[in-house]
Amino acid sequence: MLRSIATTLALLTVPGASVLAQSSVAPPARFADPERLARIQRTVPRIDSVMRAFMERNRVPGIAYGVVVDGRLLHVAAMGQREVPSRAAVDTSTVFRIASMTKSFTALAILQLRDAGKLALDDPAEKYVPELRTLKYPTSDAPRITVRHLLSHSAGFPEDNPWGDQQLDRTDAELGQMIRQGIPFSNVPGVAYEYSNYGFAILGRIVQNVSGQPYATYIRDKVLRPLGMTSTTMQSRDVPATRLAHGYRLQDGQWLEEPPLPDGSFGAMGGMLTSSADLSRWVGLMLSAWPARDGAESPVLKRSSLREMQQIWRYAGGSAVLQGGTLNLSAGGYGYGLRISQNCLFNHIVAHSGGLPGFGSQMRWLPEQGVGIVALGNLTYTGWGPPIDQALELLAGAGSLVARAAQPSPVLADMQAKATRLVQHWEQPLADSVAAMNLFRDEAAPRRAAEIARLVSAAGGNCRPEGAMWVENALRGVWKLRCASGALQVGITLAPTEPARIQQFTVMSIPPERQAVPGAVCRQQ
C-alpha cells in the first residue's frame, strides 16, 4: 500500500496525472492471497470425508455434491445408490429433484421479463393474472399484492409446506379455479415474511402469461439452454432411466421408494430436476455477479439483476445465542427466490434448500468469498445444513474463505497520503485543500489540529504508516500509524462531491499490537 501511495503522489508531478489522482472510481475488489485456490484444493479431501460420513450416518441412499469457486466447478463427487433394488450407483450426471430450489429459476425469469420492459415488480400481480382481481383482502386498507410481494414471500399468504408438495400436478385450469375460489391471508400484504409455494406458482403463471409460452418451455429456452444446463428439466420422464435418481424415505429402518411427482402448474415453485454438474453452473452464474465490474454480461441476466436477487427484500428475523462461551449470530431474510443471511463467520450468505418426498437438496454460496457448495440426496428432506456448515468451517479454518479486499479509488489513496501528512505535521493550506465544506464547520481547524498534536505527542511522535489501509469501499478507509511509543488509527470518509474531499477525519489512539481492521461481526464484551 505504501508503494501505491508513493506511486499516486509521483503521478501528481507529471502532466495530466492530477486528473487520474482525483478519480473516485475504484478497481474491482480482489483476492489478496495467491495461495487461495491451492488452500481450497487441499481441503477438498476433508470435505469428501464429511460428506461420506453424513451419507452413512443418516442412511441416505445416494448423494452428489460440488464445490464451486469463482464461478467454476472445482470439485464434484458422487457416492451411494441412485436406485436401491438394482444398487445402481450415483454418478456426477445423476439427476435429482431439487424441489424449492426451482424458485430461484422462477425469480430469474421474472427479472428477465422485467429487464426486457415487459413487467414491473411493483405492478399489481392481478395485472398479469386476472383471476387475482376478485381476491378478497383481509382489510379495507390492505394493498394489492404486487409481483415483488410474491418474489419475497410477503404477499400475506399462509405458509404452505408440505401442502404445496402435493399440488405440483395441478393443471393450469385448476390453478385458475383455485385462485378464483379465494386465498386466505395470514397477514395483509407487505408486512411480514411467510413462505408461500402458492405465491411462486402464481409467479409461474405470470411468466407464462407475459411471455406467451408455457413456463417449462420458457425456462428451457431462456435460462437452461443458454447456460448449457442440458441435464435439467421439469419432467422426470425426460431423464434417461440410467441417470434418474429414485427417491426414498426411511420407514421402520427400510428404504421405501416414493412415487415420482408429476409436473404441473405448481412446478414453478418446486418441480425441477437437475444434476450436481448442472446445478454447479447455476451457482457459478450467481457467483459471477461479484464483484461489480466492467466487461461483458451473461447472456441470461445482467450482473446487477443477479446481485439484486441476492439481497434481502423481506427481513425474516435474527437471533444471537451464547453457546459454550461463543456468541452465535444468525439473521437474514428472503431475496428473490433465494434466502439471504449473515452469521459470525460470513457477512453475506446466499442459499436455498429443497425438499420433496424422496429428495433433499441445498445450494449455498458466499458472494464475498467466491465459493459455493451444492448437494443433492435421494432421501426425503435430506438435511444438508450440518455437513455444508462443516465444509465451510473447514475451508474457513484453512484460511481459504477470506473475502475479496475492496480497492481504494485513486482519490482515496491520494487523500490517505495527505491525511497522513497532516497527522505528522499540520499545515493549514494542505488541510484546506483536502477538506470538504463541512469538515471545519463540524470542528474548527485549530481545535482539530491541537487534538491531533496531543495524540501524536502521547504516542511518542515520529508516526509512520504501518501496513496496508483497510478499505471499506472506494471512498472510505482506515490505516495505522506506528509511533515512537504507541500507535494511532486514522480514518477518512470522502464526501459525495467531484472532486471528492474529506468529510470525516478521525484519529484515535490504539494499542501498538492492534491492526487497523474492523471489529468482528460477533464479539463478546
N, C-alpha and C positions, 0 to 999 in steps of 0.2 A: 504493500500500500504506500510506503514511503517513496518507493520508486515512481508509483503512479502520480503522487503529488508533485514530485520533482519534475516529472515529465510535463505535467499540466502547467506548472509555473514556467518551465522553459518555453512552452508553446506561446506564452504571453509575449515573449520577446521577438517573435517573428511576425511579419506582416500577415494579417488575416487570421492569426491564431486566436486573437481575443474573441472572435465570434464563436470558435469551437469551444473555448473555455467557458462560455456563458450558456452553452446548450443545456436545457433541462431534460433532454431525452437520454434515458439510461440504457445501456446494453441489457439484453435479457439476463435474468437470473441464471446462475450456472452452478454445477457441482465443482467443489474445490479439490476433492480428493481424487488423485489419479488412480488410486487403487480400489476405488469404489466397486467397480464391476467384478474385480477379482475377489473382493471380500464376499460379495453376494454368491459368486460361484462356489467358493469354499464352504459356504453354509448350506448349499443345496442337499448334500447327503444327510445332514441332520434334519432337514425338512422332510426328506423321504422317510426317515425313521419315525418322525412324529405322525405322518400320515398313515403309515403302515400300522403303527400301534393303535391309532384311533380306529381304523377299519376293523382290526381284530378285537379290540376291547368292546366295541359297540355292535359287533356282528353285522357289519354292512356287507352285503354280498360282493359288491364291486364299487370301485372308485376310480376317478380320473381327475387330475388336477394340473395346474400350470402356474409358473411364476413368470410374470410379465415385467420387463424392465425397459423403461424409456420407449414404450410403445411397441416393443418386440417380445416375442415369446422366447425367454431364455431357457426354460426347462419345462418339459411336460412329461408326465408319467401316468401309468395306469396299473391297477392291481385288482385281483379278485375276479369275480364272475359276472358276466352280463346276463347270463341265463343259468339258473341253478341246476335244473334237471340234467342238462347236457354238459354242465361245467364249462361252457364256452367262456373264454377269457375276455375281459375288458381290454381294449387297447386304446390308443390315443385318438382313434377315429370313431370310437363307440359313441352313439347318440343317446343322450338322456333327456328327459323332460326337465325344464328349468322353471316351470310354473311362474311365480310372480316376478321373476327377473324379466319376463316379457314386457313388463310395464315400462322399462326404460326404452325399449324399441318403440312402443306406442308414443311415449313422450317425444322422442326424437322425430317421429313422423309429424307430430303436431307442430314442432318448431320448424321443420322443413316447410310446411304449408304456411306458417306464419311468415317465415323469411321470404317466401315467394309472394307475399301480399294477399294470400287467399283467405286468411282469417286473422283475428286479433285475440290475444289471450284474455283481454278484459271485456270481450264481447259476451253478451249473454249466451250460454250454451244453447238455448232454445232457438237462436238464430240459425243453427246448423242441425238441430234435432227438433223438429216441430212438435213431436209428442210431448216435449217438456213444457210447452206453453200452458197446458192445463194443470200443471203440477200445483198442488195446494201447499202453500208455505205455512210454517208454524205460527208466524206472527204477521201482522199487517206491515210492520217495518222491516221485515226480512228482505235483504237484497236478492235480486235474481241470481241464480247460480251462473258463474262465469266459467269459461274454459280454464282459467288459472285456478279457480277453486277445485275443479276436477283433477288437474295435474298435481296439486299439492295436498290432496286428501282433506280439503277444508270446505267441501260442499255442504256439510251438515248431515250427510247420510250416516247411518249406524255402521259400526264395524261389522263385517260380514264374513269372517273366517270361522268355521270352514264351510259355511253355506255356499260361498262363492265357488268353491271347488266343484260342486255338483251342478253348476249352471253352464259349464263350458259348452255343452252341445245344444244350447238354446238356439233356435233359428232366429233370423232377422225379424220375422213376423212376431215371434214370441217375445223378443226383446221389446219391440214397439208396443205390444199389448201390455206388457208388464209396466212400462213407463206410464201408459195412459191410465192404468188402474191406480196409479199413485205410488209414491215412495215415502215412507215415514221418515221423519227427521229426528235425530238425536240432539242436534244443535241447529241454530239458524246458520245459514251460510256465512263463511268468512270469519269465524271467531275461534275455532278450535281445530286441532288435528284429530282425525279419526279415519283409520284405514278403511278404504272402500273399494272392493273389487267391482262393485256395481258402477262406481264412478268411472273406472277405467274401461269398462265395457261401453259406456256412453262415449268415452273418448274414441274408442274404436269405431263407433258409429259416425262420429264427426269426421274421422279420417276418410271413411267410406263415402260419406255424403259430399264432402268438399272435393275430394279427388275424383269422384265418379268411378272408382274402382273398388272391388272387394278388398277388405282390409288385408287379407293374406297376399293378394296379388300386389297391392301397393308396397307392402313391406318387402316382398321378394324382389321387386323390380327397382325400388328406390333406395333400399337400405342394404339388403343382404348381398345381392349380386355385385354392386359397386365395391363392397368390402371384401369380396371373394369368400363369403361365408356360404360355401356350397353344400355344407352338411346340415344347414339349419333350415327348419321347416315348421309349419303349423300342424302337419298331419303325420301321425306315426306310420300310416300306410305308405308314405313317400320314402321311408327309410328302408334300405335293403335289410332283409331279415338277419343277415350275417353281421350287421352293425348296430342293431337296435338293442338297447338295454331294457330288460324286463324289470318291472317294478315289484318290490316285495314289502310285506310287513311281517314283523315278528309276532307270532301268536303261540303261546304255550311252548316257547322255545323252538318253534319251527318257522321256516320261511314259507309264507303263503303268497302266491302271486296275485297282484292286483290287476284287474282288467284295465286295459288302456282306455283313457277318457278321450272321447272324440272332440274334434274342434267344432266351434260354432260361433255365435255372435258374442260370447263372452271370452273368446280367445285372446282378445287384446289385453286382457288382464292376466292371463296365465297359461296360454296354450302352446307355447313354443317348445321345440326340441332342438338340441344342439350338441356339439362335441366340445371337448376341452380345447382343442386347437382352434375351432371357430370362435368359441367364447373368449379366448385369449385375444383374438383380433378385435373383438368388441371392446374389451378393456383397454387394449392398445389404442383404439380410436379415442377413448375418453382421456387417457393419459397424454395423448398427443396434443391436447389443447393447452398444455402447460409447458413452458411459461408463455405468456403473451409475447408475440414477436412479429416481425415482418416475414414475408415469404408466402409461398403457395398454400392454398387452403385444401382441406379434404374435399373430395367430390361429393361427400354425403352431407356434411353440415359444417358451416364455418366455425372456427375455433371459439369465437366469442359466444356463439349459441351453445356449443358444447360446455363451455365454462358456466354458462347460465343454468344449465341443467344441474350442475354440481354445486349449487349454492342453496342455502336454506331459504325456502319460501314460506314454510309454515313451521314455527318452532313447536317441538313436541315435549319439552321439559328437560330437566337435568337433575343430577344427584351428585353428592360428594360423600363418600363413605370412608371412614378410617378403619383400615384392616391391617393388623399386625404392625402398627406404627407407621403405615404408609397411607397417605390420602389418595384415594382413587376418585377421579372426576369422570363423569360421563354426562354429556349434554349434546343436544342436537335436535334434528327435525327432518323435514322432508323437502327435497328439491323438486325436480320434475322427473318422476319415475325412479328416483334414487333416494336413499337415506343418507343424510349428512350428519356427521358427529365429530366430537372432539374428546380426547381423553388426556391423561397426564403425559403420555408419550408423544402424541401427534396432534397438531393443531387442526388438521383437516383430513377427515376420513370419509370416503365415499363408498357405499356398499349397497347391496340388496341381496336378500335371500329368496329362495323359492321352495315351496313345499306343496306336494300333492300326494294323494295315496300312492305309495310305491317309490317316491322320489324326494330328494332333498338336495339343494344346491346353494352355493353362495359365491358372490364375486365381491372383492374388496380391494380398494386401491388407495394409495397415498399420493395425491397430486404433487405435493411439495417435494416428496422423496422420489417420485418417478417409478414406484414399484407397486405391483398388484398381484393378487392371487385369485385364481378361480378354482372351484372344487365342485365336483358332481358325484352323487351317490344314488344307488338304486334301492334305498330303504326309506320307508315313509318318514318324511320330515327329518332326514339325516341332519343331525345337529352339528353343523360345521363351525360354529363360533369358537369353541375352545381350541381345536387344532390350528385354525388360522391365527388366533391370538398367539399361540405358541410359536408358530412360524415367524410371525412378525417380531416377536420378542427375541427370537434367535438372531434375526437379521439386525435388529437394533443393537443387541449385545455385541455383535461382530463389528459394529461401527459403520455399517453399510446403509443406514437409514438416516443419514444427516441430510437435512433439507437443502435445496438449492440456496445459494447465497445471493441475495439481492445485490445488484451492482450500482455504484453511485453514478449519477449523471455527472458530466464534466463540471457543471456549475457547483454541484455539491462538493466535489473534490477540491475545487478552487476555493470555495468558502471555508472548507475544513482547514486548508493551509493558512488562510488569512486569519481565521479564528484562533488557530494555534499561535500565530504571531502576536495576536492581541493578548492572549493569556501570558505569553512570555514577556511582552513589553507593550503596554497600551500606548497606542498612537491615535489621537483623535481623528486625524484625516483618514486613516485606514478604517477606523471604526465607522465613520460616516459613510465611507464608500461601500461597506458591506451590510449596513443596517436597513431593514425595511422601515417604512414610515412609523410603525408602531413601537419599534424596539426601545427607543429612548423616551417615548411617552409613557411606556409601561414602567420603566425605571430609568431615571435620569442617568446620562452617561457618566458623570463624576461619581455617583454612588455605585454604579456597576463596576467602574474601574477600580474603585477603592476596595470593594469586596473581593474582586478577583486578586488584587495585590495581596490582600490579607491571607487568602487561601494559599497563594503561591509561597508566601513567606512562611506560613505554618508548615508547609510541606518541604521546606528547606531550600527553595529556589532551584534554579538550574533545571527546569522542567523540559523534557523532551518526549516526543511521541514514542510509544511502545506498542508494537503490534498493529494489526490492521484496524481500520474503522469498522465497527459493526453497522451495517447499512440496513435500516428497516425498509426503506423504499428510496426512490430516486431523489427525494428531497428531504430526507431525514437520516441522520447518522449520529453515532456516539463513539468516542475513542478515549484512549487512556494516555495520560502524560505521566511518565515516571520522573519524579523529582529527587533532590538530593537525599531527603529523609522521609519521603511519603509519596503519595500518588494522587492524581486528580482525574476525574471523569468529566469530559467535555461533551456537550450535546448541542446540536443545532437543528432547527426545522426552518425550511425556507418558505417564503410567502408565495401565494399564488399569483405572482406577477412575472412579467418578462421585461428585463432580466430578473431572475429570482434572487431575492436577498434574504438575509437572516431575520426572521420574525420572532424566533425564540432562541435564546442563548443561555445555556446552563453550565455552570462549573461547580463541582462539588468534590469534597474530599472522599477518598475511598481507601480501604486497606491496600497496602502495596501489592499483596498477592492476588487481589481480585482483578478479573478481566472485565473489559467494557462490553459486556453482553447482557441481554435481557434476563430477568429472573425466570425461573422455571414456571411453567403453567400451574403446576401443583406444588405448593410448598407449605410447610407447617411452621408457624412462628414459634 
